[in-house]
Amino acid sequence: MARILIADDDPDYLAAFCDGMKALGHQVTGVDQGSQVVPILQADPYDIVFLDVLMKGGGAITLIHAVRAADTNIPVVIITGKSEIIASPLFEQGLRQAQAKVTKTASLVDLERLVRQFTS
């Protein structure tokens, strides 16, 4: 069981992702604004963080640096609903500190595989 922090401003996706991970036995905290991520990480230890590329209160490109400052070892996975962003040079350069980058079309099985890969 992993402690997972998920930040995404799409309420339907956030609810589905959180519910899916909880059903698999993980402890999950979901937030809908990037500004909530660092204070939560500073208050509680987490095993992995999923960050949406674009959201209120700061997206993954700005947040990943703040997350690294709060916890240098925590795995960060970037999620996006815009598949064209994954191939962009800005995405690649700005988020090279992330362990993985996935689209929101990734299955729960694939997301669980990432959790296991980066938390074992």
N, CA, C and O atoms as CSV, one atom per row, in Angstrom:
chain,resi,resn,atom,element,x,y,z
A,1,MET,N,N,0.839,-1.179,0.000
A,1,MET,CA,C,0.000,0.000,0.000
A,1,MET,C,C,0.885,1.243,0.000
A,1,MET,O,O,1.820,1.349,0.793
A,2,ALA,N,N,0.583,2.173,-0.888
A,2,ALA,CA,C,1.348,3.413,-0.986
A,2,ALA,C,C,0.488,4.593,-0.544
A,2,ALA,O,O,-0.740,4.562,-0.626
A,3,ARG,N,N,1.169,5.624,-0.076
A,3,ARG,CA,C,0.503,6.907,0.207
A,3,ARG,C,C,0.689,7.775,-1.027
A,3,ARG,O,O,1.812,8.120,-1.396
A,4,ILE,N,N,-0.426,8.124,-1.659
A,4,ILE,CA,C,-0.401,8.804,-2.954
A,4,ILE,C,C,-1.058,10.176,-2.837
A,4,ILE,O,O,-2.137,10.316,-2.261
A,5,LEU,N,N,-0.386,11.190,-3.395
A,5,LEU,CA,C,-0.956,12.528,-3.506
A,5,LEU,C,C,-1.215,12.795,-4.982
A,5,LEU,O,O,-0.308,12.693,-5.807
A,6,ILE,N,N,-2.456,13.136,-5.309
A,6,ILE,CA,C,-2.847,13.404,-6.694
A,6,ILE,C,C,-3.355,14.836,-6.781
A,6,ILE,O,O,-4.255,15.232,-6.040
A,7,ALA,N,N,-2.768,15.613,-7.698
A,7,ALA,CA,C,-3.194,16.998,-7.910
A,7,ALA,C,C,-3.698,17.150,-9.339
A,7,ALA,O,O,-2.941,16.991,-10.297
A,8,ASP,N,N,-4.987,17.461,-9.471
A,8,ASP,CA,C,-5.595,17.639,-10.789
A,8,ASP,C,C,-6.847,18.492,-10.633
A,8,ASP,O,O,-7.633,18.280,-9.709
A,9,ASP,N,N,-7.035,19.450,-11.526
A,9,ASP,CA,C,-8.191,20.337,-11.403
A,9,ASP,C,C,-9.426,19.865,-12.170
A,9,ASP,O,O,-10.435,20.569,-12.209
A,10,ASP,N,N,-9.354,18.698,-12.770
A,10,ASP,CA,C,-10.528,18.105,-13.422
A,10,ASP,C,C,-11.233,17.250,-12.364
A,10,ASP,O,O,-10.738,16.177,-12.019
A,11,PRO,N,N,-12.382,17.707,-11.841
A,11,PRO,CA,C,-13.007,16.999,-10.722
A,11,PRO,C,C,-13.398,15.556,-11.031
A,11,PRO,O,O,-13.287,14.688,-10.166
A,12,ASP,N,N,-13.850,15.296,-12.241
A,12,ASP,CA,C,-14.246,13.931,-12.589
A,12,ASP,C,C,-13.035,13.005,-12.643
A,12,ASP,O,O,-13.072,11.894,-12.114
A,13,TYR,N,N,-11.970,13.465,-13.280
A,13,TYR,CA,C,-10.758,12.651,-13.370
A,13,TYR,C,C,-10.160,12.437,-11.982
A,13,TYR,O,O,-9.769,11.322,-11.638
A,14,LEU,N,N,-10.089,13.502,-11.187
A,14,LEU,CA,C,-9.522,13.399,-9.843
A,14,LEU,C,C,-10.298,12.386,-9.007
A,14,LEU,O,O,-9.696,11.551,-8.332
A,15,ALA,N,N,-11.619,12.450,-9.045
A,15,ALA,CA,C,-12.442,11.516,-8.271
A,15,ALA,C,C,-12.236,10.082,-8.743
A,15,ALA,O,O,-12.098,9.173,-7.924
A,16,ALA,N,N,-12.214,9.874,-10.055
A,16,ALA,CA,C,-12.032,8.516,-10.589
A,16,ALA,C,C,-10.653,7.964,-10.243
A,16,ALA,O,O,-10.531,6.804,-9.851
A,17,PHE,N,N,-9.620,8.782,-10.384
A,17,PHE,CA,C,-8.252,8.357,-10.085
A,17,PHE,C,C,-8.128,8.024,-8.597
A,17,PHE,O,O,-7.591,6.975,-8.239
A,18,CYS,N,N,-8.620,8.907,-7.735
A,18,CYS,CA,C,-8.560,8.661,-6.290
A,18,CYS,C,C,-9.334,7.402,-5.909
A,18,CYS,O,O,-8.827,6.566,-5.162
A,19,ASP,N,N,-10.549,7.264,-6.415
A,19,ASP,CA,C,-11.367,6.090,-6.096
A,19,ASP,C,C,-10.700,4.806,-6.571
A,19,ASP,O,O,-10.713,3.798,-5.864
A,20,GLY,N,N,-10.118,4.838,-7.765
A,20,GLY,CA,C,-9.440,3.658,-8.298
A,20,GLY,C,C,-8.255,3.238,-7.453
A,20,GLY,O,O,-8.080,2.055,-7.162
A,21,MET,N,N,-7.440,4.204,-7.058
A,21,MET,CA,C,-6.270,3.888,-6.232
A,21,MET,C,C,-6.688,3.402,-4.846
A,21,MET,O,O,-6.061,2.501,-4.288
A,22,LYS,N,N,-7.745,3.996,-4.289
A,22,LYS,CA,C,-8.256,3.536,-2.994
A,22,LYS,C,C,-8.767,2.105,-3.099
A,22,LYS,O,O,-8.545,1.299,-2.196
A,23,ALA,N,N,-9.448,1.784,-4.190
A,23,ALA,CA,C,-9.966,0.429,-4.391
A,23,ALA,C,C,-8.833,-0.590,-4.470
A,23,ALA,O,O,-9.022,-1.764,-4.152
A,24,LEU,N,N,-7.665,-0.137,-4.893
A,24,LEU,CA,C,-6.499,-1.022,-4.963
A,24,LEU,C,C,-5.747,-1.085,-3.635
A,24,LEU,O,O,-4.709,-1.740,-3.539
A,25,GLY,N,N,-6.269,-0.407,-2.608
A,25,GLY,CA,C,-5.705,-0.496,-1.270
A,25,GLY,C,C,-4.746,0.610,-0.878
A,25,GLY,O,O,-4.099,0.519,0.166
A,26,HIS,N,N,-4.638,1.649,-1.685
A,26,HIS,CA,C,-3.719,2.742,-1.373
A,26,HIS,C,C,-4.411,3.817,-0.538
A,26,HIS,O,O,-5.633,3.962,-0.578
A,27,GLN,N,N,-3.613,4.562,0.213
A,27,GLN,CA,C,-4.101,5.753,0.904
A,27,GLN,C,C,-3.906,6.916,-0.061
A,27,GLN,O,O,-2.798,7.140,-0.548
A,28,VAL,N,N,-4.963,7.647,-0.336
A,28,VAL,CA,C,-4.918,8.668,-1.379
A,28,VAL,C,C,-5.451,9.998,-0.862
A,28,VAL,O,O,-6.473,10.058,-0.177
A,29,THR,N,N,-4.736,11.051,-1.206
A,29,THR,CA,C,-5.208,12.412,-0.990
A,29,THR,C,C,-5.292,13.071,-2.357
A,29,THR,O,O,-4.326,13.053,-3.119
A,30,GLY,N,N,-6.433,13.647,-2.667
A,30,GLY,CA,C,-6.605,14.351,-3.932
A,30,GLY,C,C,-6.826,15.829,-3.687
A,30,GLY,O,O,-7.593,16.209,-2.802
A,31,VAL,N,N,-6.159,16.666,-4.467
A,31,VAL,CA,C,-6.327,18.116,-4.372
A,31,VAL,C,C,-6.581,18.677,-5.764
A,31,VAL,O,O,-6.145,18.110,-6.767
A,32,ASP,N,N,-7.293,19.800,-5.809
A,32,ASP,CA,C,-7.649,20.362,-7.109
A,32,ASP,C,C,-6.902,21.646,-7.455
A,32,ASP,O,O,-7.205,22.293,-8.458
A,33,GLN,N,N,-5.932,22.013,-6.631
A,33,GLN,CA,C,-5.121,23.197,-6.915
A,33,GLN,C,C,-3.660,22.910,-6.618
A,33,GLN,O,O,-3.324,22.286,-5.611
A,34,GLY,N,N,-2.804,23.375,-7.507
A,34,GLY,CA,C,-1.378,23.160,-7.327
A,34,GLY,C,C,-0.840,23.770,-6.052
A,34,GLY,O,O,0.104,23.244,-5.463
A,35,SER,N,N,-1.427,24.875,-5.615
A,35,SER,CA,C,-0.949,25.557,-4.409
A,35,SER,C,C,-1.125,24.717,-3.143
A,35,SER,O,O,-0.538,25.038,-2.110
A,36,GLN,N,N,-1.913,23.662,-3.203
A,36,GLN,CA,C,-2.133,22.798,-2.041
A,36,GLN,C,C,-1.053,21.730,-1.888
A,36,GLN,O,O,-0.914,21.152,-0.810
A,37,VAL,N,N,-0.300,21.461,-2.925
A,37,VAL,CA,C,0.612,20.315,-2.950
A,37,VAL,C,C,1.742,20.425,-1.932
A,37,VAL,O,O,1.902,19.533,-1.099
A,38,VAL,N,N,2.517,21.483,-1.981
A,38,VAL,CA,C,3.697,21.593,-1.117
A,38,VAL,C,C,3.326,21.611,0.367
A,38,VAL,O,O,3.966,20.902,1.144
A,39,PRO,N,N,2.324,22.388,0.803
A,39,PRO,CA,C,1.965,22.332,2.223
A,39,PRO,C,C,1.569,20.926,2.693
A,39,PRO,O,O,1.875,20.533,3.818
A,40,ILE,N,N,0.898,20.187,1.834
A,40,ILE,CA,C,0.517,18.817,2.198
A,40,ILE,C,C,1.756,17.942,2.323
A,40,ILE,O,O,1.872,17.164,3.271
A,41,LEU,N,N,2.679,18.060,1.379
A,41,LEU,CA,C,3.912,17.270,1.441
A,41,LEU,C,C,4.752,17.628,2.661
A,41,LEU,O,O,5.413,16.761,3.232
A,42,GLN,N,N,4.734,18.883,3.062
A,42,GLN,CA,C,5.505,19.301,4.229
A,42,GLN,C,C,4.874,18.814,5.526
A,42,GLN,O,O,5.571,18.631,6.524
A,43,ALA,N,N,3.566,18.603,5.520
A,43,ALA,CA,C,2.856,18.167,6.722
A,43,ALA,C,C,2.854,16.658,6.903
A,43,ALA,O,O,2.798,16.170,8.032
A,44,ASP,N,N,2.913,15.911,5.801
A,44,ASP,CA,C,2.768,14.454,5.842
A,44,ASP,C,C,3.675,13.810,4.808
A,44,ASP,O,O,3.869,14.362,3.724
A,45,PRO,N,N,4.232,12.650,5.128
A,45,PRO,CA,C,5.034,11.952,4.115
A,45,PRO,C,C,4.143,11.213,3.107
A,45,PRO,O,O,3.142,10.600,3.478
A,46,TYR,N,N,4.519,11.281,1.857
A,46,TYR,CA,C,3.840,10.546,0.786
A,46,TYR,C,C,4.881,9.724,0.039
A,46,TYR,O,O,6.071,10.038,0.063
A,47,ASP,N,N,4.422,8.676,-0.620
A,47,ASP,CA,C,5.323,7.799,-1.366
A,47,ASP,C,C,5.475,8.208,-2.821
A,47,ASP,O,O,6.502,7.922,-3.438
A,48,ILE,N,N,4.467,8.874,-3.381
A,48,ILE,CA,C,4.480,9.255,-4.789
A,48,ILE,C,C,3.479,10.392,-5.001
A,48,ILE,O,O,2.465,10.485,-4.309
A,49,VAL,N,N,3.789,11.254,-5.974
A,49,VAL,CA,C,2.915,12.379,-6.308
A,49,VAL,C,C,2.598,12.339,-7.798
A,49,VAL,O,O,3.482,12.125,-8.627
A,50,PHE,N,N,1.332,12.547,-8.124
A,50,PHE,CA,C,0.896,12.711,-9.512
A,50,PHE,C,C,0.481,14.170,-9.678
A,50,PHE,O,O,-0.346,14.671,-8.916
A,51,LEU,N,N,1.055,14.857,-10.673
A,51,LEU,CA,C,0.766,16.268,-10.916
A,51,LEU,C,C,0.214,16.474,-12.319
A,51,LEU,O,O,0.779,15.984,-13.298
A,52,ASP,N,N,-0.888,17.199,-12.408
A,52,ASP,CA,C,-1.430,17.592,-13.709
A,52,ASP,C,C,-0.548,18.700,-14.281
A,52,ASP,O,O,-0.039,19.540,-13.539
A,53,VAL,N,N,-0.371,18.696,-15.588
A,53,VAL,CA,C,0.468,19.698,-16.237
A,53,VAL,C,C,-0.112,21.100,-16.074
A,53,VAL,O,O,0.610,22.036,-15.731
A,54,LEU,N,N,-1.399,21.246,-16.316
A,54,LEU,CA,C,-2.043,22.559,-16.271
A,54,LEU,C,C,-3.172,22.538,-15.256
A,54,LEU,O,O,-4.113,21.754,-15.379
A,55,MET,N,N,-3.076,23.415,-14.238
A,55,MET,CA,C,-4.162,23.517,-13.265
A,55,MET,C,C,-4.066,24.824,-12.495
A,55,MET,O,O,-3.048,25.516,-12.533
A,56,LYS,N,N,-5.144,25.145,-11.800
A,56,LYS,CA,C,-5.183,26.340,-10.960
A,56,LYS,C,C,-4.120,26.233,-9.866
A,56,LYS,O,O,-3.854,25.149,-9.347
A,57,GLY,N,N,-3.526,27.359,-9.529
A,57,GLY,CA,C,-2.561,27.372,-8.438
A,57,GLY,C,C,-1.215,26.804,-8.823
A,57,GLY,O,O,-0.404,26.496,-7.949
A,58,GLY,N,N,-0.958,26.660,-10.105
A,58,GLY,CA,C,0.343,26.168,-10.566
A,58,GLY,C,C,0.262,24.760,-11.085
A,58,GLY,O,O,-0.261,23.865,-10.420
A,59,GLY,N,N,0.778,24.570,-12.265
A,59,GLY,CA,C,0.817,23.245,-12.870
A,59,GLY,C,C,2.151,22.576,-12.618
A,59,GLY,O,O,2.991,23.086,-11.877
A,60,ALA,N,N,2.330,21.439,-13.241
A,60,ALA,CA,C,3.494,20.597,-12.984
A,60,ALA,C,C,4.823,21.269,-13.291
A,60,ALA,O,O,5.808,21.026,-12.594
A,61,ILE,N,N,4.873,22.111,-14.321
A,61,ILE,CA,C,6.160,22.705,-14.688
A,61,ILE,C,C,6.705,23.567,-13.556
A,61,ILE,O,O,7.904,23.525,-13.283
A,62,THR,N,N,5.868,24.335,-12.901
A,62,THR,CA,C,6.347,25.128,-11.766
A,62,THR,C,C,6.368,24.311,-10.479
A,62,THR,O,O,7.248,24.499,-9.639
A,63,LEU,N,N,5.423,23.423,-10.322
A,63,LEU,CA,C,5.318,22.656,-9.079
A,63,LEU,C,C,6.433,21.645,-8.866
A,63,LEU,O,O,6.834,21.403,-7.728
A,64,ILE,N,N,6.933,21.060,-9.926
A,64,ILE,CA,C,7.913,19.991,-9.740
A,64,ILE,C,C,9.144,20.492,-8.992
A,64,ILE,O,O,9.738,19.748,-8.211
A,65,HIS,N,N,9.526,21.728,-9.218
A,65,HIS,CA,C,10.684,22.284,-8.515
A,65,HIS,C,C,10.375,22.488,-7.028
A,65,HIS,O,O,11.229,22.232,-6.179
A,66,ALA,N,N,9.176,22.940,-6.714
A,66,ALA,CA,C,8.771,23.112,-5.321
A,66,ALA,C,C,8.634,21.763,-4.619
A,66,ALA,O,O,8.985,21.635,-3.446
A,67,VAL,N,N,8.129,20.766,-5.328
A,67,VAL,CA,C,8.017,19.418,-4.759
A,67,VAL,C,C,9.406,18.873,-4.449
A,67,VAL,O,O,9.624,18.297,-3.384
A,68,ARG,N,N,10.339,19.051,-5.368
A,68,ARG,CA,C,11.712,18.582,-5.154
A,68,ARG,C,C,12.358,19.292,-3.968
A,68,ARG,O,O,13.138,18.682,-3.236
A,69,ALA,N,N,12.046,20.571,-3.771
A,69,ALA,CA,C,12.592,21.306,-2.628
A,69,ALA,C,C,12.017,20.775,-1.312
A,69,ALA,O,O,12.707,20.751,-0.294
A,70,ALA,N,N,10.746,20.350,-1.341
A,70,ALA,CA,C,10.099,19.819,-0.139
A,70,ALA,C,C,10.540,18.394,0.166
A,70,ALA,O,O,10.678,18.026,1.332
A,71,ASP,N,N,10.762,17.588,-0.870
A,71,ASP,CA,C,11.150,16.180,-0.700
A,71,ASP,C,C,11.915,15.751,-1.945
A,71,ASP,O,O,11.317,15.454,-2.979
A,72,THR,N,N,13.221,15.719,-1.841
A,72,THR,CA,C,14.058,15.443,-3.016
A,72,THR,C,C,13.906,14.031,-3.548
A,72,THR,O,O,14.220,13.778,-4.711
A,73,ASN,N,N,13.436,13.112,-2.733
A,73,ASN,CA,C,13.383,11.707,-3.146
A,73,ASN,C,C,12.020,11.221,-3.613
A,73,ASN,O,O,11.911,10.108,-4.128
A,74,ILE,N,N,10.991,12.020,-3.449
A,74,ILE,CA,C,9.652,11.535,-3.789
A,74,ILE,C,C,9.495,11.401,-5.306
A,74,ILE,O,O,9.818,12.330,-6.046
A,75,PRO,N,N,9.004,10.259,-5.769
A,75,PRO,CA,C,8.748,10.105,-7.203
A,75,PRO,C,C,7.597,11.014,-7.647
A,75,PRO,O,O,6.583,11.136,-6.960
A,76,VAL,N,N,7.778,11.642,-8.799
A,76,VAL,CA,C,6.762,12.524,-9.364
A,76,VAL,C,C,6.376,11.994,-10.739
A,76,VAL,O,O,7.232,11.761,-11.592
A,77,VAL,N,N,5.076,11.807,-10.940
A,77,VAL,CA,C,4.551,11.385,-12.238
A,77,VAL,C,C,3.668,12.518,-12.754
A,77,VAL,O,O,2.789,13.010,-12.047
A,78,ILE,N,N,3.915,12.917,-13.985
A,78,ILE,CA,C,3.160,13.992,-14.605
A,78,ILE,C,C,2.008,13.389,-15.403
A,78,ILE,O,O,2.187,12.417,-16.137
A,79,ILE,N,N,0.816,13.984,-15.248
A,79,ILE,CA,C,-0.357,13.536,-15.990
A,79,ILE,C,C,-0.896,14.702,-16.819
A,79,ILE,O,O,-0.841,15.858,-16.398
A,80,THR,N,N,-1.411,14.382,-17.986
A,80,THR,CA,C,-1.995,15.418,-18.834
A,80,THR,C,C,-3.127,14.848,-19.675
A,80,THR,O,O,-3.096,13.691,-20.095
A,81,GLY,N,N,-4.110,15.678,-19.905
A,81,GLY,CA,C,-5.204,15.304,-20.790
A,81,GLY,C,C,-4.933,15.692,-22.232
A,81,GLY,O,O,-5.735,15.405,-23.120
A,82,LYS,N,N,-3.820,16.335,-22.459
A,82,LYS,CA,C,-3.472,16.811,-23.801
A,82,LYS,C,C,-2.273,16.023,-24.319
A,82,LYS,O,O,-1.126,16.347,-24.009
A,83,SER,N,N,-2.543,14.997,-25.103
A,83,SER,CA,C,-1.471,14.117,-25.574
A,83,SER,C,C,-0.424,14.853,-26.398
A,83,SER,O,O,0.738,14.446,-26.417
A,84,GLU,N,N,-0.814,15.938,-27.084
A,84,GLU,CA,C,0.161,16.681,-27.887
A,84,GLU,C,C,1.220,17.365,-27.018
A,84,GLU,O,O,2.310,17.663,-27.506
A,85,ILE,N,N,0.923,17.615,-25.757
A,85,ILE,CA,C,1.889,18.252,-24.861
A,85,ILE,C,C,3.072,17.335,-24.581
A,85,ILE,O,O,4.201,17.806,-24.443
A,86,ILE,N,N,2.825,16.032,-24.495
A,86,ILE,CA,C,3.890,15.091,-24.144
A,86,ILE,C,C,5.064,15.171,-25.110
A,86,ILE,O,O,6.212,15.012,-24.694
A,87,ALA,N,N,4.801,15.414,-26.385
A,87,ALA,CA,C,5.867,15.456,-27.384
A,87,ALA,C,C,6.522,16.832,-27.508
A,87,ALA,O,O,7.489,16.977,-28.256
A,88,SER,N,N,6.031,17.829,-26.808
A,88,SER,CA,C,6.581,19.179,-26.970
A,88,SER,C,C,7.918,19.330,-26.246
A,88,SER,O,O,8.101,18.761,-25.170
A,89,PRO,N,N,8.857,20.090,-26.824
A,89,PRO,CA,C,10.157,20.314,-26.185
A,89,PRO,C,C,10.030,20.991,-24.820
A,89,PRO,O,O,10.788,20.670,-23.904
A,90,LEU,N,N,9.088,21.917,-24.668
A,90,LEU,CA,C,8.903,22.584,-23.381
A,90,LEU,C,C,8.526,21.575,-22.307
A,90,LEU,O,O,9.039,21.624,-21.189
A,91,PHE,N,N,7.643,20.679,-22.646
A,91,PHE,CA,C,7.220,19.635,-21.710
A,91,PHE,C,C,8.415,18.777,-21.316
A,91,PHE,O,O,8.643,18.522,-20.133
A,92,GLU,N,N,9.167,18.340,-22.300
A,92,GLU,CA,C,10.330,17.483,-22.036
A,92,GLU,C,C,11.365,18.189,-21.172
A,92,GLU,O,O,11.840,17.617,-20.191
A,93,GLN,N,N,11.721,19.413,-21.517
A,93,GLN,CA,C,12.750,20.143,-20.777
A,93,GLN,C,C,12.262,20.582,-19.398
A,93,GLN,O,O,12.977,20.439,-18.406
A,94,GLY,N,N,11.052,21.113,-19.343
A,94,GLY,CA,C,10.532,21.629,-18.085
A,94,GLY,C,C,10.235,20.563,-17.058
A,94,GLY,O,O,10.194,20.842,-15.860
A,95,LEU,N,N,10.026,19.343,-17.519
A,95,LEU,CA,C,9.629,18.273,-16.603
A,95,LEU,C,C,10.593,17.096,-16.609
A,95,LEU,O,O,10.192,15.964,-16.339
A,96,ARG,N,N,11.841,17.350,-16.911
A,96,ARG,CA,C,12.799,16.241,-16.971
A,96,ARG,C,C,13.074,15.631,-15.599
A,96,ARG,O,O,13.625,14.532,-15.517
A,97,GLN,N,N,12.702,16.322,-14.522
A,97,GLN,CA,C,12.883,15.766,-13.178
A,97,GLN,C,C,11.816,14.736,-12.813
A,97,GLN,O,O,11.926,14.062,-11.788
A,98,ALA,N,N,10.801,14.615,-13.637
A,98,ALA,CA,C,9.727,13.657,-13.349
A,98,ALA,C,C,10.181,12.238,-13.677
A,98,ALA,O,O,10.930,12.020,-14.629
A,99,GLN,N,N,9.723,11.286,-12.886
A,99,GLN,CA,C,10.045,9.883,-13.140
A,99,GLN,C,C,9.289,9.342,-14.339
A,99,GLN,O,O,9.786,8.465,-15.047
A,100,ALA,N,N,8.084,9.862,-14.572
A,100,ALA,CA,C,7.277,9.380,-15.701
A,100,ALA,C,C,6.293,10.467,-16.104
A,100,ALA,O,O,5.973,11.372,-15.334
A,101,LYS,N,N,5.824,10.343,-17.344
A,101,LYS,CA,C,4.818,11.256,-17.893
A,101,LYS,C,C,3.779,10.396,-18.600
A,101,LYS,O,O,4.116,9.566,-19.445
A,102,VAL,N,N,2.512,10.600,-18.248
A,102,VAL,CA,C,1.443,9.791,-18.836
A,102,VAL,C,C,0.256,10.672,-19.214
A,102,VAL,O,O,0.084,11.771,-18.688
A,103,THR,N,N,-0.551,10.165,-20.132
A,103,THR,CA,C,-1.783,10.871,-20.470
A,103,THR,C,C,-2.908,10.375,-19.567
A,103,THR,O,O,-2.811,9.316,-18.946
A,104,LYS,N,N,-3.962,11.154,-19.511
A,104,LYS,CA,C,-5.104,10.784,-18.676
A,104,LYS,C,C,-5.869,9.596,-19.238
A,104,LYS,O,O,-6.795,9.096,-18.601
A,105,THR,N,N,-5.491,9.147,-20.415
A,105,THR,CA,C,-6.115,7.949,-20.972
A,105,THR,C,C,-5.451,6.678,-20.447
A,105,THR,O,O,-5.902,5.576,-20.760
A,106,ALA,N,N,-4.387,6.815,-19.653
A,106,ALA,CA,C,-3.721,5.636,-19.083
A,106,ALA,C,C,-4.723,4.865,-18.224
A,106,ALA,O,O,-5.529,5.453,-17.504
A,107,SER,N,N,-4.655,3.559,-18.316
A,107,SER,CA,C,-5.580,2.717,-17.552
A,107,SER,C,C,-5.173,2.672,-16.083
A,107,SER,O,O,-4.039,2.997,-15.729
A,108,LEU,N,N,-6.106,2.269,-15.243
A,108,LEU,CA,C,-5.814,2.102,-13.824
A,108,LEU,C,C,-4.699,1.077,-13.633
A,108,LEU,O,O,-3.874,1.221,-12.732
A,109,VAL,N,N,-4.670,0.058,-14.462
A,109,VAL,CA,C,-3.611,-0.956,-14.403
A,109,VAL,C,C,-2.253,-0.306,-14.661
A,109,VAL,O,O,-1.284,-0.589,-13.958
A,110,ASP,N,N,-2.183,0.567,-15.671
A,110,ASP,CA,C,-0.924,1.252,-15.974
A,110,ASP,C,C,-0.513,2.192,-14.847
A,110,ASP,O,O,0.668,2.267,-14.507
A,111,LEU,N,N,-1.458,2.899,-14.272
A,111,LEU,CA,C,-1.156,3.807,-13.170
A,111,LEU,C,C,-0.695,3.033,-11.941
A,111,LEU,O,O,0.230,3.458,-11.248
A,112,GLU,N,N,-1.329,1.913,-11.672
A,112,GLU,CA,C,-0.919,1.052,-10.557
A,112,GLU,C,C,0.489,0.522,-10.792
A,112,GLU,O,O,1.283,0.431,-9.856
A,113,ARG,N,N,0.800,0.173,-12.030
A,113,ARG,CA,C,2.146,-0.302,-12.368
A,113,ARG,C,C,3.191,0.775,-12.034
A,113,ARG,O,O,4.258,0.464,-11.506
A,114,LEU,N,N,2.881,2.025,-12.342
A,114,LEU,CA,C,3.793,3.126,-12.015
A,114,LEU,C,C,3.963,3.274,-10.506
A,114,LEU,O,O,5.077,3.470,-10.020
A,115,VAL,N,N,2.870,3.180,-9.773
A,115,VAL,CA,C,2.950,3.276,-8.313
A,115,VAL,C,C,3.864,2.187,-7.773
A,115,VAL,O,O,4.743,2.463,-6.956
A,116,ARG,N,N,3.667,0.968,-8.217
A,116,ARG,CA,C,4.503,-0.144,-7.740
A,116,ARG,C,C,5.961,0.030,-8.160
A,116,ARG,O,O,6.874,-0.219,-7.373
A,117,GLN,N,N,6.171,0.455,-9.394
A,117,GLN,CA,C,7.531,0.638,-9.909
A,117,GLN,C,C,8.310,1.663,-9.089
A,117,GLN,O,O,9.482,1.447,-8.780
A,118,PHE,N,N,7.676,2.761,-8.739
A,118,PHE,CA,C,8.395,3.846,-8.081
A,118,PHE,C,C,8.315,3.832,-6.563
A,118,PHE,O,O,8.967,4.645,-5.908
A,119,THR,N,N,7.529,2.926,-5.989
A,119,THR,CA,C,7.440,2.893,-4.527
A,119,THR,C,C,7.954,1.598,-3.919
A,119,THR,O,O,7.931,1.443,-2.698
A,120,SER,N,N,8.420,0.659,-4.747
A,120,SER,CA,C,8.915,-0.591,-4.161
A,120,SER,C,C,10.390,-0.534,-3.877
A,120,SER,O,O,10.961,-1.506,-3.383
